[in-house]
Amino acid sequence: MKQPKKTSKTRDPKSIFITGASSGIGRALALAYAEQGKTLFLCGRNEGRLARVADSCRKKGAKVQTYIFDVNDTGVTAGALDDANRQRPLDLVIANAGVSGGSLGAKENALSTQAILQTNIWGVVNTVLPTIELMRRNKKGQIALMSSMAGYRGLPSCPAYSASKCCVKAWGEALRGFLKQEDIDVNVICPGFIATPLTDANTFKMPFLMDSERAAYIIKKGLSQNKPIIAFPSIMAFGSWLVSALPSFLSHPILNRLPRKEQ
Ligand SMILES: NC(=O)c1ccc[n+]([C@@H]2O[C@H](COP(=O)([O-])OP(=O)(O)OC[C@H]3O[C@@H](n4cnc5c(N)ncnc54)[C@H](OP(=O)(O)O)[C@@H]3O)[C@@H](O)[C@H]2O)c1
């Protein structure tokens, strides 16, 4: 995949921490950043899968350290970030780890609702709060929060998932201004459908489905340009924005037609 063009204003992080790097978009991001001179701190729960991603990144010349932990564990997550920052001050932290009804192997029910809200909101909070403190000490840095196109508005097709992503989007947008004076950049990532184990469970036709390598390329480029919101594909981003701006009496009939996760 060709590399984004660099200019004097381009962010070119050397020390990068990625949660959820053992699979899907996180894995693709790790591989996209892997090269000589980069230090990658890769996190996940599945040791075998994470080790394979780390090996592939090392083959591309990156220095790699892996951390096996659950982002729902506040102390362990903060400890991993602190350890990584001591090894090489963190330039970029990507709070990517997340789940959906599909990746949990169930439609949204009471249990999966708890798990989705827990991981997708508190897992991100557990990652971002200690990062802010470390970057305040470093006096600079960049934090990327993984939301979704589903974060533009509550969706009847996936209530807990869309609520979690709305929360992450709103928090990230607010943090960007909140941390601006401190030289800490904050970006929100809102992908449409990306082919990963998370979407493998979807039985409906996913419009504009994209592979994870292409998604990683777009995200890396958006982060290098410090875009506030990296939403793609553009046509879906426009549609999501439009539907979220419509009055409820118009948006409800449209959204109620969306296919639900049927697993
Ligand atoms: N795929 C899409 O269409 C799409 C679209 C928009 C947004 N997103 C978001 O992108 C992110 C990545 O999703 P993906 O599609 O790449 O899914 P994926 O292939 O299922 O990957 C999810 C990653 O998150 C990690 N993870 C999940 N729960 C965790 C926990 N409690 N603690 C630590 N790590 C945890 C997983 O690690 P282990 O497997 O090692 O546990 C895995 O590495 C998610 O936040 C998702 O909501 C995805």
The ligand as a Gaussian input file, in Angstrom:
#p B3LYP/6-31G(d) Opt

LIG

0 1
 N      -15.166000      -3.591000      11.509000
 C      -15.949000      -2.533000      11.345000
 O      -16.771000      -2.459000      10.405000
 C      -15.847000      -1.363000      12.284000
 C      -16.467000      -0.171000      11.906000
 C      -16.398000       0.923000      12.752000
 C      -15.699000       0.829000      13.936000
 N      -15.089000      -0.348000      14.278000
 C      -14.382000      -0.386000      15.545000
 O      -13.027000      -0.701000      15.307000
 C      -12.482000      -1.342000      16.463000
 C      -11.790000      -2.616000      16.041000
 O      -12.773000      -3.496000      15.523000
 P      -12.462000      -4.627000      14.449000
 O      -13.502000      -4.538000      13.423000
 O      -11.045000      -4.601000      14.070000
 O      -12.815000      -5.922000      15.339000
 P      -11.995000      -7.222000      15.727000
 O      -11.270000      -7.761000      14.540000
 O      -12.955000      -8.080000      16.452000
 O      -10.881000      -6.662000      16.734000
 C      -11.216000      -6.196000      18.008000
 C       -9.939000      -6.010000      18.793000
 O      -10.284000      -5.477000      20.071000
 C       -9.686000      -6.270000      21.067000
 N      -10.530000      -6.315000      22.263000
 C      -11.866000      -6.510000      22.341000
 N      -12.269000      -6.461000      23.605000
 C      -11.153000      -6.241000      24.354000
 C      -10.918000      -6.099000      25.739000
 N      -11.909000      -6.158000      26.640000
 N       -9.651000      -5.872000      26.165000
 C       -8.642000      -5.792000      25.281000
 N       -8.785000      -5.917000      23.948000
 C      -10.037000      -6.145000      23.502000
 C       -9.558000      -7.659000      20.458000
 O       -8.515000      -8.330000      21.135000
 P       -8.531000      -9.926000      21.419000
 O       -9.190000     -10.563000      20.245000
 O       -7.079000     -10.235000      21.557000
 O       -9.310000     -10.084000      22.665000
 C       -9.193000      -7.313000      19.022000
 O       -7.818000      -7.096000      18.905000
 C      -13.650000      -1.543000      17.416000
 O      -13.665000      -0.508000      18.384000
 C      -14.856000      -1.437000      16.520000
 O      -16.012000      -1.049000      17.220000
 C      -15.147000      -1.447000      13.482000

